[in-house]
Amino acid sequence: MKTLCKLKKADLASDLKKIINITNEPKFICTKCARVANEKKYLCEPTKMK
């Protein structure tokens, strides 16, 4: 799967369940686009949320 930062609207419908699973307990935020994820591997410029 691409990083969340690179997903387009068209990708959302096909990957919705997967996206919900990787964003349901966010611990990281992308400093480039402000998306959040449970693991930093899903973001292009992640930083740990406090």
C-alpha positions in Angstrom: 0.0 0.0 0.0 1.1 3.5 -0.7 1.7 5.9 2.2 -1.5 7.7 3.2 0.0 10.9 2.0 0.0 9.6 -1.6 -3.5 8.2 -1.7 -6.0 9.8 -4.0 -9.8 9.9 -3.6 -10.2 7.0 -6.0 -8.0 4.9 -3.7 -10.2 5.5 -0.7 -13.2 3.4 -1.8 -11.1 0.3 -2.6 -8.9 0.5 0.5 -11.4 1.9 3.0 -11.3 -1.0 5.5 -7.5 -1.1 5.4 -7.3 2.7 5.9 -9.7 2.5 8.9 -7.4 -0.2 10.5 -4.2 1.8 10.1 -5.7 5.1 11.4 -8.0 3.9 14.3 -5.4 4.5 17.0 -3.1 7.2 15.6 0.3 7.6 17.2 2.0 9.4 14.3 1.2 12.5 12.3 2.7 13.6 8.9 4.4 16.9 9.2 3.9 17.5 5.4 0.1 16.9 5.1 -1.2 16.3 8.7 -2.6 12.8 8.0 -2.4 10.4 11.0 -1.6 6.7 11.3 -1.0 4.0 13.9 2.5 3.3 12.5 5.0 5.7 10.9 5.5 3.5 7.8 2.2 4.7 6.4 3.3 8.4 6.3 5.9 10.2 4.2 7.2 12.6 6.9 6.1 11.1 10.3 6.6 12.4 13.7 5.4 10.9 17.0 2.3 12.5 18.5 2.5 13.5 22.1 
